[in-house]
């Protein structure tokens, strides 16, 4: 039976704080352990280095008897093997000879499943920072107190509170957040105009909004990796974890803790992948697809490309609603992935426009067959999702060749074909595939 992550965390603190057992503490630590002190210093320690530090620590407090309590505990699942936990840790002495005032700190603990148990790979401790509040108080003192306490208790690290409205106007921010961004409060207010959107990377904002919308409608906590811009112009990665509060005047507010993950190797691969993908469908986004496809095109390989958009998509949105519209976009992404190979590149360009790139494709007939298969399955699935819809499925423009090109040039050519199809063709299956010669790219 798996021991819960909470129990492992408590056992870790018990062996470290109360028993002062080097062996038992080390047994619950990962082979590589990351520790972030209250001053922000980060250390990566091997088992041998951790053992040496523990021995010195335990020797220094050998006459102290400590007990601890964990309050305001929360946890989130990272991937199949990782949890991030946080809460208020209060430590006090039970010794009759050594007196100390109780110490309370916020702690973040990362646990990973290793060798049949969870082990601690990350520990961060920090003071509780004061919040800076805007002068425009739009709710009662009682509600303000609840809000500030919620921000304080929700999660250690950087904190922001604001309104869940267009562009995310912010209302509270703590000192640690300001320090990390490099701004004073007045500077941040001036640079952003009071809107959080203005320091979030453009590729990440829509995904954050979508995540918040879905979470808040179900009264759940939102979780999202995103990039924020510092005063020096550089972006860094944070993991935003937030919840909703409703003010006296019925405005919806968000409370977000921002955990800095820019230097944490356990998040690097995941955050890199997220930044390269469309937030809704999981397909590659336009920016990253341009890099992938241009790298392959530069080598002069044979290729095929399909540019697709959904017939009468706006009408589908209007009749069935935007949530069903999102389901239609996801449906097309799933069909595309079914009819592409490993190494092919599927992209959501934006709205209802998609692209599929097929490297090393030699035959135009193969590309035509692939386009017909995609359209046939999408239309059948669409009819089940949206009965009695008036959409003909997809409009698809295809090109193939082996001339050296760039994605931008291929896209322009395919877009011309797509326009011609919409203007001239009336049959239900709107597909046109053309061979591409060098002169057509000029």
C-alpha angles and dihedrals in degrees: 000000000000116000109231119252089241091056092048091050092049091047089051092053091044094053091043102042106024109025096029089211114165094193097047093044092050090048089064095045126092119243088253113040127190119205126185115193127214088261092058097254112144125208130188108205133189120216090262092051091047091051092052092049092048092051091052092046095049092047091054093053100033092126094049124093111203134188128184143198130201118213135173089028119186134165139190132194115240103184134329092295105029137077130180114207130183141174147130113297116200118192125188138166123251093184119119092209103041115054126195136163115249112267121213123192139161113248133193117198125189117203127187131189107249129160097349098316143059114265131191113250100161134038126175127177127184146163122259109258128212118249125237111223129200114242093238100090107185098177139050125283089248092053090044090055091051091048095050091047090050091052090047097047100036099080141335120252130040116001135197132176127188147128124302092229136112112315090004104261107213126219109177133032130171128230094251091057091050092048093051093048091046096234136118112229093256091050092051091049091050096046096046100033085230094299122121091205090072094068098039117095109259092234091056104043099078092049091051091050091049092048092049092047094052094043097046094049088060093039091244134136116268120225124189139154111223143154125251127194120239126210090263090059096252122128122224132187123253132173108228117207115179148160138198131256125183117220128218091265090052095254114146116236131191126217113200133183113204114208112195107233099161094108098032109107092202091066099036098089094044095047091046091053093047092053090055097051137074109257095227107038103024091231120131115280124236096259097054094038089057090058095046096046097042090053090058096041092054090066094061097242122160111260147172129212133193124197112196137182132176118254113239092355093155089054090051089052093049096047103037101026135248095282091058087044088058089049089054091053091049090048092056091048090054093049091049092052091049092057099042130081132229104282095031115115122230116192139183103211094187139292109007095333117112136175134201122195121198115194119202093020108151105176128064090204090062090054091049090051091049091051092050092049092050092048094046095051094042093051093048092049092045091054090055093047095043110025116206093013119161096220120120090210114244140359107214132189117189133188132179137182145116102246118125107259145145128245090246092059093044091049093052091051093047091047090055090053091047090053091050091051092053092047101044111020124080104170119112097247104060103194130138124174121186137183113241125221130195094254091058090062095057 
